[in-house]
Amino acid sequence: MNPHPATLLPAVCALARRAGQMLLEFRRHGQFEQCTKADLSPVTSADLAVDAFLKQALGELTPHWPVLTEEGEQPSLAERAGWSHYWLVDPLDGTGEFITGSSDYATLIALVVDHQPVLGVVYTPHSDRLYRAVRGGGAFCEQQGVSRPLQVRRHDLRPSALTVAVSRHQDLAALGATLSDECRYEWLVCGSSSLKSCLVAEGRADCYVRLGPTGEWDTAAAQCIVEEAGGVIRTLSQQPLTYNRRESLMNPDFITQGDPALPWLQLVRQQ
């Protein structure tokens, strides 16, 4: 019998914190190597070390469940077809931020059951913020020993301005062309993709529009957290993201949405 995700959450949070401490050590000593992957995204020896640690630790926690990581081997869909439960991990979300000295990076761990994220942990070590959620159990942020529930921002009336989480290097012209001119937009700058989604879960941003490549490991943990906080992550055409249903593990462009009452199909133009 498979354990309930809630019983695994404390151990997963502890593993995320340990991974974060490993990343801090790499940064503190400045001793990490970096190179460029085939898809032209950066990777460092810190990514690989944390990837190996989490793959082993999660494998020991639940020996019968596969562990799929960004930096590890990615089996074909035919090999993955029988996975009812598996871990989906990004050891270092925001590698570019990590390399440049920014603190906006995180470790992401999700449990996917029957193609849906049912447990999500996002840990950013510089600020010691840990976002966590289990399906049906709410979403929370822990920082310096204090835990608080998360809820997306809701509006009594249709707002004249929305707060949008963006990256430091985002093409704001392309983003502006995607957003409807029915509203004004205020930018809230943050590094890693998952942390921007968590800003929506916290109610600090109304949405985060991602234009560009991401993998399923980039969204699964954050999706569980956002959904438990009352929001959703959808494609720009308002379709759900999928997990382990396609040969490719890459996501389409997507939007993390807060208030479900807002007319998102009108606010975000399809490409």
C-alpha positions in Angstrom: 0.0 0.0 0.0 1.4 3.4 -1.0 1.9 5.9 1.8 -0.3 9.0 1.9 1.6 12.1 0.6 1.0 14.0 3.8 3.0 11.4 5.7 5.9 12.0 3.4 5.9 15.8 3.6 8.1 16.2 6.6 10.8 14.0 5.1 10.6 15.8 1.8 10.9 19.2 3.4 14.0 18.1 5.3 15.5 16.9 2.1 14.8 20.2 0.4 16.4 22.0 3.2 19.5 19.8 3.0 19.7 20.4 -0.7 19.5 24.2 -0.1 22.3 24.0 2.4 24.4 22.2 -0.2 23.7 25.0 -2.7 24.7 27.6 -0.1 28.0 25.8 0.5 28.8 25.8 -3.2 28.0 29.5 -3.3 29.9 30.3 -0.1 33.1 28.8 -1.4 32.5 29.8 -5.0 33.9 26.5 -6.1 31.5 25.2 -8.8 32.0 24.5 -12.5 29.6 25.6 -15.1 28.9 24.6 -18.7 26.1 24.8 -21.3 23.7 21.9 -22.1 22.6 20.9 -25.5 19.5 23.1 -25.1 21.8 26.0 -24.4 20.7 26.3 -20.8 23.4 26.5 -18.1 24.2 23.8 -15.7 26.7 23.7 -12.8 28.4 21.1 -10.7 26.1 22.3 -7.9 23.0 21.3 -10.0 24.6 17.9 -10.5 25.6 17.3 -6.9 22.2 18.2 -5.5 20.5 16.2 -8.3 22.5 13.1 -7.3 21.8 13.6 -3.6 18.0 14.0 -4.1 17.8 11.1 -6.5 19.4 8.8 -3.9 17.5 10.2 -0.9 14.1 10.0 -2.5 14.9 6.5 -3.8 15.6 5.4 -0.3 12.5 7.1 1.0 10.2 5.3 -1.4 12.2 2.5 -3.1 9.5 1.5 -5.5 8.8 4.9 -7.0 10.9 6.3 -9.8 12.7 9.6 -9.5 12.8 11.9 -12.6 15.1 14.8 -12.4 16.0 17.6 -14.7 19.7 16.6 -14.8 19.2 12.8 -14.8 18.3 10.4 -17.5 14.9 11.0 -19.0 13.3 7.8 -20.1 11.0 7.5 -23.1 7.2 7.7 -22.7 7.0 4.0 -23.3 9.3 3.4 -20.3 7.3 6.0 -18.2 3.9 4.8 -19.2 3.5 2.5 -16.2 4.5 5.1 -13.6 1.5 5.7 -11.3 3.7 7.4 -8.6 7.0 9.2 -9.2 9.1 12.0 -7.9 9.7 15.0 -10.2 12.7 17.1 -9.2 14.5 20.3 -10.2 17.6 20.4 -8.0 18.3 24.0 -8.9 15.6 26.2 -10.4 17.2 29.4 -11.4 20.7 28.2 -12.4 21.4 31.5 -14.1 20.5 33.4 -11.0 22.8 31.1 -8.9 25.7 31.7 -11.3 25.4 35.5 -11.3 25.1 35.7 -7.5 21.4 36.4 -7.1 19.5 34.7 -4.2 16.5 33.9 -6.4 17.0 30.2 -6.9 15.3 27.2 -5.3 15.1 23.4 -5.1 11.8 21.9 -6.3 10.4 18.5 -5.3 7.0 17.2 -6.4 5.2 13.9 -6.1 3.1 13.1 -9.2 0.3 10.5 -8.8 -1.8 9.5 -11.8 -0.5 12.4 -13.8 -1.2 15.1 -11.2 1.1 16.8 -8.7 -0.2 15.9 -5.2 2.8 17.2 -3.1 5.0 20.1 -3.8 8.0 21.7 -2.0 9.9 24.8 -3.1 12.8 25.8 -0.9 14.9 28.9 -1.4 17.8 28.8 1.0 19.1 32.4 1.2 15.9 33.6 2.8 15.1 30.2 4.3 11.6 30.2 2.8 10.0 26.9 2.3 6.7 26.7 0.3 4.8 23.4 0.8 1.5 21.8 -0.1 -0.3 18.5 -0.2 -3.4 18.1 -2.3 -6.4 18.8 0.0 -4.3 20.1 2.8 -3.7 23.7 1.9 -0.5 25.6 1.1 1.9 27.1 3.5 5.1 29.1 3.7 7.6 28.5 6.4 10.3 31.0 7.3 12.5 31.2 10.4 10.3 28.7 12.2 7.0 30.5 11.4 4.4 28.9 9.2 1.6 30.8 7.5 -1.2 29.7 5.1 -1.1 30.9 1.5 -4.0 32.3 -0.4 -4.0 34.0 -3.8 -5.1 37.6 -4.1 -8.8 38.1 -4.8 -10.5 41.2 -6.1 -14.0 42.4 -5.2 -14.3 44.3 -8.4 -12.4 43.9 -11.7 -9.1 45.7 -11.1 -7.7 48.5 -13.1 -4.2 47.2 -12.6 -2.6 43.8 -12.1 0.7 42.9 -10.5 2.7 40.6 -12.8 5.7 38.6 -11.6 8.6 39.0 -14.1 12.3 38.0 -14.3 15.2 40.5 -14.4 15.9 39.6 -18.0 12.4 39.3 -19.3 11.5 40.7 -22.7 8.9 43.1 -21.4 7.9 44.2 -24.9 7.0 40.6 -25.7 5.2 40.2 -22.4 3.3 43.5 -23.0 2.2 42.2 -26.4 0.7 39.1 -24.7 -1.3 41.0 -22.1 -4.5 42.8 -22.9 -4.5 46.6 -22.8 -7.7 46.5 -20.7 -5.5 46.8 -17.6 -2.4 48.5 -16.3 0.4 46.3 -15.2 2.9 46.6 -12.4 6.0 44.4 -12.6 7.2 42.4 -9.6 10.8 41.2 -10.3 11.9 37.8 -9.1 14.4 35.2 -10.4 13.4 31.5 -10.7 10.3 30.4 -12.4 8.9 28.5 -9.4 9.4 31.5 -7.1 7.4 33.7 -9.4 4.6 31.2 -9.2 4.9 31.1 -5.5 4.5 34.9 -5.4 1.1 34.3 -7.0 0.3 31.7 -4.3 1.3 34.2 -1.6 -1.0 36.9 -3.1 1.9 39.3 -3.8 1.4 38.9 -7.6 -1.8 38.4 -9.6 -0.2 36.3 -12.3 3.0 35.1 -13.9 3.2 34.6 -17.6 5.9 32.3 -18.8 7.0 32.7 -22.5 9.8 30.3 -23.3 11.0 26.8 -22.5 10.4 25.1 -19.2 10.2 21.4 -18.2 7.6 19.6 -16.2 10.0 19.6 -13.3 9.8 23.4 -13.3 6.1 23.5 -12.7 4.9 20.4 -10.8 5.8 21.5 -7.2 4.7 25.1 -7.8 1.4 23.9 -9.3 0.5 21.9 -6.3 1.2 24.9 -4.1 -0.6 27.4 -6.3 -3.7 25.2 -6.6 -3.9 24.7 -2.8 -3.7 28.5 -2.4 -6.7 28.9 -4.7 -5.0 29.6 -8.1 -4.2 27.5 -11.2 -1.5 27.1 -13.8 -2.8 26.9 -17.3 -1.5 27.2 -20.9 -2.2 30.5 -22.6 -5.3 28.9 -24.1 -6.5 27.9 -20.6 -5.8 24.2 -20.9 -4.3 22.3 -18.0 -0.6 21.4 -18.0 0.1 17.7 -18.4 2.5 15.4 -16.6 3.9 12.2 -18.1 1.5 12.1 -20.9 3.7 13.1 -23.8 7.1 12.0 -25.2 8.4 15.5 -24.6 8.8 16.7 -21.0 8.8 20.3 -22.1 5.9 22.6 -21.2 4.0 25.0 -23.5 4.0 28.7 -22.6 1.8 29.0 -19.5 0.3 31.5 -17.0 0.1 31.1 -13.2 -3.2 32.8 -12.3 -4.4 34.0 -9.0 -8.0 35.2 -8.7 -10.1 32.5 -10.5 -12.9 35.1 -11.1 -10.8 37.2 -13.4 -11.4 36.8 -17.2 -8.0 35.4 -18.0 -8.9 34.4 -21.6 -9.5 38.1 -22.2 -6.5 39.4 -20.3 -3.9 37.2 -21.9 -3.7 37.1 -25.7 -2.9 33.7 -27.3 0.2 33.6 -29.4 
